[in-house]
Amino acid sequence: MPPQSSVLDAALAKYFGFSGFRGGQREVLQALLDGHSAMAIFPTGSGKSLCYQLAATQLPHLTLLISPLLALMRDQLAFLQAKGIAAATIDSTQSRDEAQQVMSDVRAGCIKVLMVSVERLKNERFRRFIAEVPLSLLVVDEAHCISEWGHNFRPDYLKLPQYRAQLNIPQVLLLTATATPTVMQDMARRFAIAPEHITVTGFYRPNLHLHVRAMAQADKNTALLQLLARTPGAACVVYVTQQHTAEILATRLQAQGIAAAAYHAGLDSTLREQIQDDFMNGTTPVIVATIAFGMGIDKGNIRQVIHYDLPKSVENYSQEIGRAGRDGETSLCTLLGNRDGLHVLENFVYGDTPQLASIEHVLQRIRNEAQNGQWEMTLHGLSADSNVRQLPLKTLLVYLEVQGLLQAQYSYYSEYRFQLLEEEDTLLAHFKDERREFVAALLAHSKLGRSWYSFDFESFLQAFPGQRQRAVTALEFMDERGWLTLETKQMTEVYAVSDAAFDVASLAASLHAQFQAREDSELARLQQMLVLFETETCLSYALASYFGDTAAPAQCGHCLVCRGKPARLPAAPALPALTADNLQTALAGLTEKLGHVPAPHLAACFLCGITLPLLTKLRASRIAGFGQLAAYPFAEVRAYC
């Protein structure tokens, strides 16, 4: 047994009060303490977080955790603080003073774990701050987000290897509950993690009873009430696809005397927090939720997870059922299955595939706007101009980086404004000689509105060429001292362009093909999910096999397949045939708003309820006809248009 084992056991008892490790935890910790980077693929609720939490207490410097959700960070922060481990977060909800205090504590070495979102690393102020702090470990939670072939790809995660190199972080720990063998290989390659330092504990959980009950849409409400009656008063989560379904279903359950609440991203954040708190303390035992609910929810006694609608993927299904039965007690996971909502899920995929013309627009802007080997853009502006959603637009830019055409240089806020907390003369009195003159110049190049100054970079840089960074540093310094309040917005991304003479048409065609391959992959993922739910072998084993776990028993004995009841999901009811008259009527409002007949792709997005930047700008959701054909296959609607 390695010599650190006794140290690990002592630390486990000291901080967490546990007498032994769960499966896989010791191996991951041992790799980290031996100086290696590592990856932990553990099922939801199996103790992934303890791997970084305990490692942080044993490593000499700061552990930086990248987490995708604020709620997740808050839960982990409260847990660490309760265990006496110094942890903090920097997030968008904090006041200036709160963020400054955290930064001061980190600089002083008082914090062992700092939690931030991946977007925080795009902030030049934060990067300058964290670059001055000694770091021992970078932890990437929900690390499957870094893989294009994962179910929740986030382009900003692709920058993490680059940030790690810039910040000289010696070790990395990747954590996820849902990664197929392909995704694991992709993650390991990007962070150079050796195979012997990848720990997979298996996906099978014997206390989860997995049922797929095939039924018509009209029968679901009765089946839902029957299921909830099996665990009266117990904690249950009912997953649906769309926000309005959550609202309708929660209202129906309330009418039946069931304490239920809807939870989705469209609710006010304060209300969402209240609903989550009521669920955690048992006041509201039943939550009807979209996928916005669940990450970071560590409630041990959830007795049922019910999928009223199809999940978005096998990975989503695995994550969502994984929230049941974390206390080890038997819990029921039921899918009320048919194919009615399949086209809605497919439409989410189609909306993230930019059109060839949109890709050409982006490339043409790079060619036209690049100066001295550099190109600047704001994501919101480029998204609006090109009619590409921000997520696929980020993906497009990452593709160009991978091809070597672009290289991300830095980001800066193009808009700085400040409010003086002292009189100008008092502020200037803090400085002497040349520094005083420089601060006076900052004020002179700032336009005063009612109470806020807007800093004019253009006029300032004409007077002080090359001193942009000094101006930003000075404003930040005065903000930290409490002499003014600084606000920044309009993030501008700066890229180096290796060759501004590239062929737009051929490159656009290549990139469009790449997006098309992703679209095909995502659509195939939906079909894989249907195959899983109609499996004729043990459902628990089939699910484990999807994630490369061959150690699960071939028969769990308690899924409906093992009980001789494999599912056959009913097809969606036949829809009325599309006609030119119907389409023309449904598109009348959009045509009037545009002043011309919409192009086929735009028309199909409107009719199927798929948002695009142009439709958002037109407030299309308020126009009659929006989403009228959401139940139809998008490809069929587009072809007909």
C-alpha positions as CSV (number, residue, x, y, z in Angstrom):
1,M,0.0,0.0,0.0
2,P,1.5,3.4,-1.0
3,P,2.8,5.5,2.0
4,Q,0.2,8.2,1.4
5,S,-2.7,5.9,2.2
6,S,-2.4,6.4,5.9
7,V,-2.3,10.2,5.3
8,L,-5.4,9.9,3.1
9,D,-7.3,7.8,5.7
10,A,-6.4,10.3,8.4
11,A,-7.5,13.3,6.3
12,L,-10.8,11.5,5.3
13,A,-11.6,11.0,9.0
14,K,-10.5,14.5,10.0
15,Y,-12.4,16.5,7.4
16,F,-15.4,14.2,6.5
17,G,-15.7,11.8,9.4
18,F,-15.7,8.8,7.1
19,S,-13.9,5.6,8.0
20,G,-13.3,4.4,4.5
21,F,-13.4,5.4,0.8
22,R,-16.0,4.6,-1.7
23,G,-15.0,2.7,-4.8
24,G,-12.5,4.5,-7.0
25,Q,-11.9,7.5,-4.7
26,R,-8.6,6.2,-3.3
27,E,-7.2,5.5,-6.7
28,V,-8.0,9.0,-8.0
29,L,-6.5,10.7,-4.9
30,Q,-3.4,8.5,-5.0
31,A,-2.8,9.6,-8.6
32,L,-3.1,13.3,-7.7
33,L,-0.8,13.0,-4.6
34,D,1.7,11.2,-6.8
35,G,1.8,14.3,-9.0
36,H,-0.3,13.0,-12.0
37,S,-3.4,14.4,-13.7
38,A,-6.4,12.2,-13.4
39,M,-10.0,11.5,-14.6
40,A,-12.8,10.2,-12.5
41,I,-15.9,8.7,-14.2
42,F,-18.3,7.9,-11.3
43,P,-22.1,7.6,-11.4
44,T,-24.2,10.5,-10.1
45,G,-24.1,10.5,-6.3
46,S,-21.0,8.2,-6.0
47,G,-18.6,10.7,-4.5
48,K,-16.8,12.4,-7.3
49,S,-16.6,15.7,-5.5
50,L,-14.8,14.2,-2.5
51,C,-11.8,13.5,-4.8
52,Y,-11.0,17.1,-5.4
53,Q,-12.2,18.2,-1.9
54,L,-9.8,16.0,-0.1
55,A,-7.0,16.5,-2.6
56,A,-7.3,20.3,-2.0
57,T,-6.5,19.8,1.7
58,Q,-3.3,17.9,0.9
59,L,-1.9,20.0,-2.0
60,P,0.2,23.1,-1.2
61,H,-1.5,25.8,-3.3
62,L,-4.9,26.8,-4.5
63,T,-7.3,24.3,-6.2
64,L,-9.3,26.1,-9.0
65,L,-12.7,24.4,-9.7
66,I,-14.5,25.1,-13.0
67,S,-18.2,24.4,-12.6
68,P,-21.0,24.9,-15.1
69,L,-23.7,26.0,-12.7
70,L,-24.0,28.6,-10.0
71,A,-26.3,26.4,-8.0
72,L,-23.8,23.6,-8.1
73,M,-21.0,25.9,-6.9
74,R,-23.2,27.2,-4.0
75,D,-24.1,23.7,-2.8
76,Q,-20.4,22.6,-2.9
77,L,-19.3,25.8,-1.2
78,A,-21.7,25.3,1.7
79,F,-20.6,21.7,2.1
80,L,-16.9,22.6,2.1
81,Q,-17.3,25.4,4.6
82,A,-19.3,23.1,6.8
83,K,-16.4,20.7,6.8
84,G,-13.9,23.4,7.8
85,I,-12.3,23.6,4.4
86,A,-11.6,27.2,3.3
87,A,-13.5,27.7,0.0
88,A,-14.9,30.6,-1.9
89,T,-16.5,31.5,-5.2
90,I,-16.4,34.5,-7.5
91,D,-19.7,34.9,-9.4
92,S,-22.0,37.3,-11.0
93,T,-24.3,37.7,-8.0
94,Q,-21.6,39.2,-5.7
95,S,-21.2,42.8,-4.9
96,R,-17.9,44.5,-5.8
97,D,-16.8,44.4,-2.1
98,E,-17.7,40.7,-1.8
99,A,-15.6,39.8,-4.9
100,Q,-12.7,42.0,-3.7
101,Q,-12.7,40.3,-0.3
102,V,-12.5,36.9,-2.0
103,M,-9.6,38.0,-4.2
104,S,-7.8,39.4,-1.1
105,D,-8.3,36.2,0.8
106,V,-7.0,34.1,-2.2
107,R,-3.9,36.3,-2.5
108,A,-3.3,35.9,1.2
109,G,-3.4,32.1,0.8
110,C,-6.4,31.9,3.1
111,I,-8.5,29.9,0.5
112,K,-7.9,26.3,-0.5
113,V,-10.6,26.0,-3.2
114,L,-11.9,28.7,-5.5
115,M,-14.9,28.0,-7.7
116,V,-15.7,29.9,-10.9
117,S,-17.6,29.4,-14.1
118,V,-15.6,28.7,-17.3
119,E,-16.8,32.1,-18.6
120,R,-15.0,33.8,-15.7
121,L,-11.7,32.9,-17.4
122,K,-12.6,35.1,-20.4
123,N,-12.6,38.1,-18.0
124,E,-9.2,39.9,-18.4
125,R,-9.4,41.2,-14.8
126,F,-9.9,37.8,-13.4
127,R,-7.1,36.2,-15.5
128,R,-4.6,38.9,-14.4
129,F,-5.6,38.2,-10.8
130,I,-5.4,34.4,-10.9
131,A,-2.1,34.5,-12.9
132,E,-0.5,35.9,-9.8
133,V,-1.7,33.2,-7.5
134,P,0.2,29.8,-7.1
135,L,-2.1,27.0,-8.3
136,S,-1.8,23.3,-7.5
137,L,-4.8,21.8,-9.3
138,L,-7.4,22.6,-12.0
139,V,-10.6,20.7,-11.4
140,V,-13.1,20.5,-14.3
141,D,-16.6,19.4,-13.1
142,E,-19.0,18.1,-15.8
143,A,-15.9,17.6,-17.9
144,H,-17.8,15.8,-20.7
145,C,-18.7,19.4,-21.8
146,I,-15.2,19.6,-23.4
147,S,-16.0,16.9,-25.9
148,E,-17.7,17.6,-29.2
149,W,-19.0,14.1,-29.0
150,G,-20.4,14.6,-25.5
151,H,-24.1,15.3,-24.9
152,N,-23.6,18.7,-23.5
153,F,-20.7,20.2,-25.5
154,R,-19.8,23.7,-24.5
155,P,-17.2,25.4,-26.7
156,D,-15.7,27.5,-23.9
157,Y,-14.6,24.3,-22.3
158,L,-12.3,23.7,-25.3
159,K,-10.2,26.6,-24.1
160,L,-9.4,25.0,-20.8
161,P,-6.2,23.2,-21.9
162,Q,-5.0,26.6,-23.2
163,Y,-5.9,28.4,-19.9
164,R,-4.2,25.6,-18.0
165,A,-0.9,26.2,-19.9
166,Q,-1.1,30.0,-19.6
167,L,-1.6,29.7,-15.8
168,N,1.0,27.0,-15.4
169,I,-1.3,24.7,-13.5
170,P,0.7,21.4,-12.9
171,Q,-2.2,19.0,-12.5
172,V,-5.8,18.5,-13.7
173,L,-8.7,16.5,-12.4
174,L,-11.6,15.8,-14.8
175,L,-14.9,14.8,-13.2
176,T,-18.1,13.5,-14.9
177,A,-20.9,11.0,-14.4
178,T,-21.7,10.6,-18.1
179,A,-19.0,9.8,-20.6
180,T,-19.0,7.1,-23.4
181,P,-15.7,5.5,-24.2
182,T,-15.3,7.9,-27.2
183,V,-15.8,10.9,-25.0
184,M,-13.4,9.6,-22.3
185,Q,-10.6,9.2,-25.0
186,D,-11.3,12.7,-26.3
187,M,-11.1,14.2,-22.7
188,A,-7.9,12.3,-21.9
189,R,-6.2,13.4,-25.1
190,R,-6.9,17.1,-24.6
191,F,-5.3,17.0,-21.1
192,A,-2.7,14.3,-21.7
193,I,-4.1,12.0,-19.0
194,A,-2.5,8.6,-19.1
195,P,-4.9,5.6,-19.3
196,E,-3.7,4.3,-15.9
197,H,-4.9,7.5,-14.3
198,I,-8.5,7.2,-15.6
199,T,-10.8,5.6,-13.0
200,V,-14.2,4.3,-14.0
201,T,-16.3,2.8,-11.3
202,G,-19.2,1.5,-13.3
203,F,-22.7,2.8,-14.0
204,Y,-24.9,0.1,-12.6
205,R,-26.8,1.0,-9.4
206,P,-28.8,-2.0,-8.1
207,N,-31.2,0.1,-6.0
208,L,-32.6,1.8,-9.1
209,H,-35.5,0.0,-10.7
210,L,-35.7,1.1,-14.3
211,H,-39.1,0.8,-16.1
212,V,-40.2,1.9,-19.6
213,R,-43.9,1.9,-19.9
214,A,-45.1,2.3,-23.5
215,M,-48.4,4.3,-23.7
216,A,-50.4,6.8,-25.7
217,Q,-50.0,10.5,-24.8
218,A,-53.7,10.5,-23.6
219,D,-53.0,7.9,-20.9
220,K,-50.0,9.6,-19.3
221,N,-51.8,11.7,-16.7
222,T,-53.6,8.7,-15.3
223,A,-50.3,6.8,-15.2
224,L,-48.5,9.7,-13.5
225,L,-51.1,9.8,-10.7
226,Q,-50.9,6.1,-10.2
227,L,-47.1,6.2,-9.9
228,L,-47.1,9.1,-7.4
229,A,-49.7,7.2,-5.4
230,R,-47.1,4.4,-4.9
231,T,-44.9,6.8,-2.8
232,P,-47.3,9.3,-1.2
233,G,-45.6,12.3,0.3
234,A,-42.1,11.1,-0.9
235,A,-39.7,13.3,-2.9
236,C,-40.3,12.8,-6.7
237,V,-39.0,14.6,-9.8
238,V,-41.1,14.5,-13.0
239,Y,-39.1,15.5,-16.1
240,V,-40.7,17.2,-19.1
241,T,-39.3,18.7,-22.3
242,Q,-41.0,22.2,-22.4
243,Q,-41.6,24.9,-19.9
244,H,-45.3,25.2,-20.5
245,T,-45.8,21.4,-20.0
246,A,-44.2,21.8,-16.6
247,E,-46.6,24.6,-15.7
248,I,-49.7,22.7,-16.9
249,L,-48.7,19.4,-15.3
250,A,-47.9,21.0,-11.9
251,T,-51.3,22.8,-11.9
252,R,-53.1,19.5,-12.6
253,L,-51.2,17.7,-9.8
254,Q,-52.1,20.5,-7.4
255,A,-55.8,20.1,-8.3
256,Q,-55.5,16.5,-7.3
257,G,-54.2,17.6,-3.8
258,I,-50.5,16.8,-4.5
259,A,-48.0,19.4,-3.3
260,A,-46.2,20.0,-6.6
261,A,-44.4,22.9,-8.3
262,A,-43.1,23.7,-11.8
263,Y,-39.4,24.4,-12.2
264,H,-37.8,25.7,-15.4
265,A,-35.4,28.3,-16.7
266,G,-38.2,30.8,-17.5
267,L,-38.9,31.4,-13.8
268,D,-37.4,34.3,-11.8
269,S,-34.2,33.1,-10.1
270,T,-35.5,34.0,-6.7
271,L,-38.6,31.9,-7.3
272,R,-36.5,29.0,-8.6
273,E,-34.4,29.1,-5.4
274,Q,-37.5,29.1,-3.3
275,I,-38.9,26.1,-5.1
276,Q,-35.7,24.2,-4.8
277,D,-35.4,25.0,-1.1
278,D,-39.1,23.8,-0.6
279,F,-38.2,20.6,-2.4
280,M,-35.0,20.0,-0.4
281,N,-36.8,20.5,3.0
282,G,-39.8,18.4,2.0
283,T,-42.4,21.2,1.8
284,T,-43.0,20.6,-1.9
285,P,-42.2,16.9,-2.5
286,V,-43.0,16.8,-6.2
287,I,-41.2,18.9,-8.7
288,V,-42.3,19.0,-12.4
289,A,-39.2,20.2,-14.2
290,T,-37.3,20.7,-17.4
291,I,-33.6,19.8,-17.5
292,A,-32.9,23.1,-15.8
293,F,-33.5,21.3,-12.5
294,G,-31.2,18.7,-11.0
295,M,-27.5,19.6,-11.3
296,G,-26.2,20.1,-7.8
297,I,-29.3,18.6,-6.2
298,D,-27.9,16.3,-3.5
299,K,-31.1,15.0,-1.9
300,G,-30.6,11.4,-0.7
301,N,-34.3,10.3,-0.4
302,I,-35.7,11.0,-3.9
303,R,-37.9,7.9,-4.3
304,Q,-39.0,8.4,-7.9
305,V,-37.8,10.0,-11.1
306,I,-40.5,10.0,-13.7
307,H,-39.9,10.9,-17.4
308,Y,-43.2,12.3,-18.6
309,D,-41.5,13.1,-21.9
310,L,-38.6,11.6,-23.7
311,P,-35.2,12.8,-22.3
312,K,-32.8,14.6,-24.7
313,S,-30.3,11.7,-24.8
314,V,-29.2,8.5,-23.1
315,E,-26.6,10.7,-21.2
316,N,-29.4,13.0,-19.9
317,Y,-31.5,10.0,-19.0
318,S,-28.6,8.5,-17.0
319,Q,-28.0,11.8,-15.2
320,E,-31.6,12.4,-14.4
321,I,-32.4,8.9,-13.0
322,G,-29.1,9.1,-11.1
323,R,-30.7,11.7,-8.8
324,A,-32.9,9.0,-7.3
325,G,-32.0,6.8,-4.4
326,R,-28.7,8.3,-3.4
327,D,-29.4,6.9,0.1
328,G,-29.1,3.4,-1.3
329,E,-32.8,2.6,-0.8
330,T,-34.9,1.2,-3.6
331,S,-36.1,3.9,-6.0
332,L,-38.3,3.8,-9.1
333,C,-37.3,5.4,-12.4
334,T,-40.1,5.3,-14.9
335,L,-40.4,6.5,-18.5
336,L,-43.9,7.1,-19.9
337,G,-42.9,6.4,-23.4
338,N,-44.1,7.1,-26.9
339,R,-42.6,8.9,-29.9
340,D,-44.9,12.0,-29.8
341,G,-42.2,14.4,-28.6
342,L,-39.4,13.1,-30.8
343,H,-39.7,15.9,-33.4
344,V,-39.5,18.6,-30.6
345,L,-36.2,17.1,-29.6
346,E,-35.0,16.9,-33.2
347,N,-35.9,20.6,-33.6
348,F,-33.5,21.5,-30.8
349,V,-30.7,19.9,-32.9
350,Y,-31.6,21.6,-36.2
351,G,-31.6,25.0,-34.6
352,D,-27.9,24.7,-33.8
353,T,-26.8,24.0,-37.3
354,P,-25.9,27.3,-39.0
355,Q,-26.7,27.8,-42.7
356,L,-24.0,27.9,-45.3
357,A,-24.8,31.5,-46.1
358,S,-24.4,32.4,-42.4
359,I,-21.0,30.7,-42.2
360,E,-19.9,32.6,-45.3
361,H,-21.0,35.9,-43.7
362,V,-18.8,35.2,-40.6
363,L,-15.8,34.3,-42.8
364,Q,-16.3,37.3,-45.0
365,R,-16.3,39.6,-41.9
366,I,-13.0,38.1,-40.8
367,R,-11.5,38.8,-44.2
368,N,-12.8,42.3,-44.4
369,E,-12.2,43.4,-40.8
370,A,-8.8,41.8,-40.1
371,Q,-6.1,44.5,-39.7
372,N,-2.4,43.9,-39.0
373,G,-3.1,40.2,-38.5
374,Q,-5.8,40.8,-35.8
375,W,-9.6,40.6,-35.8
376,E,-12.0,41.9,-33.1
377,M,-15.6,41.1,-32.6
378,T,-18.4,41.0,-30.0
379,L,-20.3,37.7,-29.9
380,H,-23.7,39.3,-29.6
381,G,-23.1,41.6,-32.5
382,L,-21.7,38.8,-34.8
383,S,-24.5,36.5,-33.8
384,A,-27.1,39.1,-34.7
385,D,-25.4,40.0,-38.0
386,S,-24.9,36.4,-39.1
387,N,-28.2,35.0,-37.7
388,V,-26.3,32.2,-35.9
389,R,-27.1,31.3,-32.3
390,Q,-24.3,32.2,-29.9
391,L,-23.5,28.6,-28.9
392,P,-23.0,27.3,-32.5
393,L,-21.2,30.6,-33.3
394,K,-18.7,29.9,-30.5
395,T,-18.3,26.4,-31.9
396,L,-17.6,27.8,-35.4
397,L,-14.9,30.1,-34.0
398,V,-13.4,27.1,-32.1
399,Y,-13.3,25.1,-35.4
400,L,-11.4,28.0,-37.0
401,E,-8.9,27.9,-34.1
402,V,-8.4,24.2,-34.5
403,Q,-7.7,24.7,-38.2
404,G,-5.1,27.3,-37.3
405,L,-6.8,30.2,-39.1
406,L,-7.6,32.0,-35.8
407,Q,-5.9,32.1,-32.5
408,A,-7.6,33.6,-29.5
409,Q,-5.4,36.3,-28.1
410,Y,-7.3,38.0,-25.3
411,S,-10.7,39.5,-24.4
412,Y,-11.4,43.0,-23.2
413,Y,-14.3,45.1,-22.3
414,S,-14.9,47.7,-24.9
415,E,-17.2,49.7,-22.6
416,Y,-16.0,51.0,-19.2
417,R,-18.1,53.4,-17.1
418,F,-17.6,54.6,-13.6
419,Q,-19.2,56.6,-10.8
420,L,-17.0,58.7,-8.6
421,L,-17.4,58.1,-4.9
422,E,-15.2,61.2,-4.2
423,E,-14.9,64.6,-5.7
424,E,-12.5,64.9,-8.6
425,D,-10.0,67.0,-6.6
426,T,-10.1,64.5,-3.7
427,L,-9.5,61.6,-6.2
428,L,-6.6,63.4,-7.8
429,A,-5.0,64.2,-4.4
430,H,-4.3,60.4,-4.0
431,F,-1.7,60.7,-6.8
432,K,1.4,62.7,-7.4
433,D,3.3,64.1,-10.4
434,E,3.0,62.0,-13.6
435,R,0.5,59.6,-12.1
436,R,-1.8,62.4,-11.1
437,E,-1.5,63.8,-14.7
438,F,-2.4,60.3,-16.1
439,V,-5.5,60.0,-13.8
440,A,-6.5,63.5,-14.8
441,A,-6.3,62.4,-18.5
442,L,-8.5,59.5,-17.7
443,L,-11.2,61.9,-16.4
444,A,-10.6,64.3,-19.3
445,H,-11.4,61.4,-21.8
446,S,-14.5,60.4,-19.9
447,K,-17.9,61.8,-20.7
448,L,-20.1,62.5,-17.7
449,G,-23.8,61.6,-17.9
450,R,-26.2,62.1,-15.1
451,S,-24.0,60.4,-12.5
452,W,-21.8,58.0,-14.5
453,Y,-18.7,58.7,-16.6
454,S,-18.2,56.7,-19.9
455,F,-14.6,56.2,-20.7
456,D,-13.7,57.1,-24.3
457,F,-11.0,54.6,-25.4
458,E,-10.8,55.9,-28.9
459,S,-9.9,59.5,-27.9
460,F,-7.7,58.3,-25.1
461,L,-5.6,56.0,-27.3
462,Q,-5.1,58.8,-29.8
463,A,-3.5,60.9,-27.0
464,F,-1.8,57.9,-25.3
465,P,-1.0,55.3,-27.9
466,G,-0.4,51.8,-26.6
467,Q,-1.5,52.6,-23.0
468,R,-4.9,50.9,-23.0
469,Q,-3.7,48.3,-20.4
470,R,-2.4,51.0,-18.1
471,A,-5.7,52.9,-18.3
472,V,-7.6,49.7,-17.4
473,T,-5.2,48.9,-14.5
474,A,-5.6,52.4,-13.1
475,L,-9.4,52.3,-13.2
476,E,-9.4,48.8,-11.5
477,F,-7.0,50.1,-8.9
478,M,-9.3,53.0,-8.0
479,D,-12.2,50.7,-8.0
480,E,-10.4,48.3,-5.5
481,R,-9.6,51.3,-3.3
482,G,-13.3,52.3,-3.2
483,W,-12.7,55.7,-4.8
484,L,-15.0,54.9,-7.7
485,T,-17.4,52.2,-8.8
486,L,-16.3,50.6,-12.1
487,E,-18.7,48.7,-14.5
488,T,-17.6,46.9,-17.6
489,K,-19.6,45.5,-20.5
490,Q,-19.5,44.6,-24.2
491,M,-16.9,41.9,-24.1
492,T,-14.7,42.1,-27.2
493,E,-12.8,39.1,-28.4
494,V,-9.4,39.6,-30.1
495,Y,-8.1,36.9,-32.5
496,A,-4.8,36.6,-34.4
497,V,-5.6,35.8,-38.1
498,S,-2.9,33.6,-39.7
499,D,-4.1,34.2,-43.3
500,A,-6.7,36.8,-44.3
501,A,-6.6,35.6,-47.9
502,F,-8.4,32.3,-47.4
503,D,-11.0,31.1,-49.8
504,V,-14.4,31.9,-48.2
505,A,-16.5,29.5,-50.3
506,S,-14.4,26.4,-49.9
507,L,-13.8,26.9,-46.2
508,A,-17.4,27.7,-45.6
509,A,-18.4,24.4,-47.4
510,S,-15.9,22.5,-45.2
511,L,-17.2,24.0,-42.0
512,H,-20.8,23.5,-43.0
513,A,-20.1,19.8,-43.6
514,Q,-18.5,19.7,-40.1
515,F,-21.7,21.1,-38.6
516,Q,-23.8,18.7,-40.6
517,A,-21.8,15.8,-39.2
518,R,-22.5,17.1,-35.7
519,E,-26.2,17.4,-36.6
520,D,-26.2,13.8,-37.9
521,S,-24.5,12.6,-34.8
522,E,-27.0,14.3,-32.5
523,L,-29.9,12.9,-34.5
524,A,-28.4,9.5,-34.3
525,R,-28.0,9.9,-30.5
526,L,-31.8,10.3,-30.3
527,Q,-32.2,7.1,-32.3
528,Q,-29.8,5.3,-29.9
529,M,-32.0,6.4,-27.1
530,L,-35.1,4.9,-28.6
531,V,-33.2,1.7,-29.2
532,L,-32.2,1.6,-25.5
533,F,-35.8,2.1,-24.4
534,E,-37.0,-0.7,-26.6
535,T,-34.2,-3.1,-25.7
536,E,-35.0,-6.8,-25.3
537,T,-32.1,-7.4,-22.9
538,C,-31.9,-6.1,-19.4
539,L,-32.4,-2.3,-19.4
540,S,-29.9,-1.7,-16.6
541,Y,-27.3,-3.8,-18.4
542,A,-28.0,-2.0,-21.7
543,L,-27.6,1.4,-20.1
544,A,-24.3,0.4,-18.4
545,S,-23.0,-1.1,-21.7
546,Y,-23.7,2.2,-23.5
547,F,-21.1,3.8,-21.2
548,G,-18.6,1.0,-21.7
549,D,-19.3,-0.7,-18.4
550,T,-19.1,-4.5,-18.9
551,A,-19.1,-5.3,-15.2
552,A,-22.8,-4.8,-14.7
553,P,-24.9,-8.0,-14.3
554,A,-26.5,-9.3,-17.5
555,Q,-29.8,-9.3,-15.7
556,C,-30.7,-7.0,-12.8
557,G,-33.9,-8.9,-12.1
558,H,-36.1,-5.8,-11.5
559,C,-36.4,-3.8,-14.7
560,L,-39.5,-4.4,-16.8
561,V,-37.4,-6.2,-19.5
562,C,-36.2,-8.7,-16.9
563,R,-39.8,-9.1,-15.9
564,G,-40.7,-10.1,-19.4
565,K,-42.2,-6.7,-20.4
566,P,-40.0,-5.0,-23.0
567,A,-41.4,-1.8,-24.4
568,R,-42.5,-0.9,-27.9
569,L,-42.9,2.9,-28.0
570,P,-46.1,3.9,-29.9
571,A,-45.6,6.0,-33.0
572,A,-46.8,9.6,-32.9
573,P,-50.4,10.0,-34.3
574,A,-50.6,10.8,-37.9
575,L,-50.5,14.6,-38.7
576,P,-52.6,16.4,-41.3
577,A,-50.8,16.7,-44.6
578,L,-49.0,20.1,-45.2
579,T,-50.6,22.3,-47.8
580,A,-49.4,25.5,-49.5
581,D,-52.5,27.3,-48.2
582,N,-51.9,26.2,-44.6
583,L,-48.2,27.4,-44.8
584,Q,-49.1,30.7,-46.4
585,T,-51.6,31.4,-43.7
586,A,-49.3,30.4,-40.9
587,L,-46.5,32.6,-42.4
588,A,-48.6,35.6,-43.0
589,G,-47.6,37.4,-39.9
590,L,-43.8,36.8,-40.4
591,T,-44.1,37.8,-44.1
592,E,-45.8,41.1,-43.1
593,K,-43.1,41.8,-40.4
594,L,-40.2,41.1,-42.8
595,G,-41.8,42.9,-45.8
596,H,-41.1,39.9,-48.0
597,V,-41.6,36.1,-48.1
598,P,-39.1,34.4,-45.7
599,A,-36.4,32.0,-47.1
600,P,-37.3,28.3,-46.6
601,H,-34.9,27.7,-43.6
602,L,-36.1,30.8,-41.8
603,A,-39.8,30.0,-42.5
604,A,-39.3,26.4,-41.2
605,C,-37.6,27.6,-38.0
606,F,-40.5,30.0,-37.4
607,L,-43.2,27.4,-38.0
608,C,-41.4,24.8,-35.9
609,G,-40.8,27.2,-33.0
610,I,-37.0,27.2,-33.4
611,T,-35.5,30.5,-32.3
612,L,-32.8,32.3,-34.3
613,P,-31.2,35.7,-33.7
614,L,-33.3,37.3,-36.5
615,L,-36.5,35.8,-35.1
616,T,-35.6,37.0,-31.6
617,K,-35.0,40.5,-32.9
618,L,-38.5,40.3,-34.6
619,R,-40.1,39.1,-31.4
620,A,-41.3,36.2,-33.5
621,S,-42.8,34.3,-30.5
622,R,-45.5,37.0,-30.4
623,I,-46.4,36.6,-34.1
624,A,-49.3,34.4,-34.9
625,G,-48.1,31.1,-36.5
626,F,-44.8,30.8,-34.5
627,G,-44.4,27.1,-33.5
628,Q,-47.6,26.1,-35.2
629,L,-45.9,23.1,-36.8
630,A,-43.7,22.1,-33.9
631,A,-45.1,18.6,-34.0
632,Y,-43.9,18.1,-37.6
633,P,-40.4,16.9,-38.6
634,F,-38.3,20.0,-39.3
635,A,-36.7,18.6,-42.4
636,E,-40.1,17.9,-43.9
637,V,-41.4,21.4,-43.1
638,R,-38.2,23.0,-44.6
639,A,-38.4,20.8,-47.7
640,Y,-42.1,21.8,-48.2
641,C,-41.3,25.5,-47.7
